[in-house]
């Protein structure tokens, strides 16, 4: 049995997509969705999917409580699905090459501090990029600098708004993220 622990901070659409993708696979389980926002919509999705939801405070994050929880669960993979906190160094060290993240751009472009969600798509449009996409990567101690596992691209037209880019990038996320997780899990 393979265990995947999900981290999310917002609506949880990627978390729901991942859980749904694996729903018929009896070899994969989701012990918990961990979230740093008590009122995030991902809580509703977790309840609907029957996956335990655990909210944690900044103090629990910084004090090592979440690391203790992760060590007790012994996950095969930790997946950041719209998680907006930087993973602490002690967690990265405890789970080398077992934490993956999805970024809504083609890293190394439009990565780093403050580059998440619509901020990324606005930067793509403002820079007049001809393409955007997703980068699925391992998490290391540097923000958005872990080794790339997979990238997928979509065209950005001169008339596209940040919302158009967001829509196209979300389509790539939903299509590829669960597949790549499955490949990494089966390595």
Buried (B, 14 or more C-beta within 10 A) or exposed (E): EBBBBBBBBBBBBBBBBBBEBBEEEEEBBBBBBBBBBEEBBBBBBBEEBEBEBBBBEEEBBEEBEBBEBBEEEEBBBBBBBBBBBBBBEEBBEBBEBBBBBBBBBBBEBBBEEEBBBEBBBBBBBEEEBEBBBBBBBBBBEEBBBBEBBBBBBBEBEEEBEBEBBBEBBBEBBBEBBBEBBBEBBEE
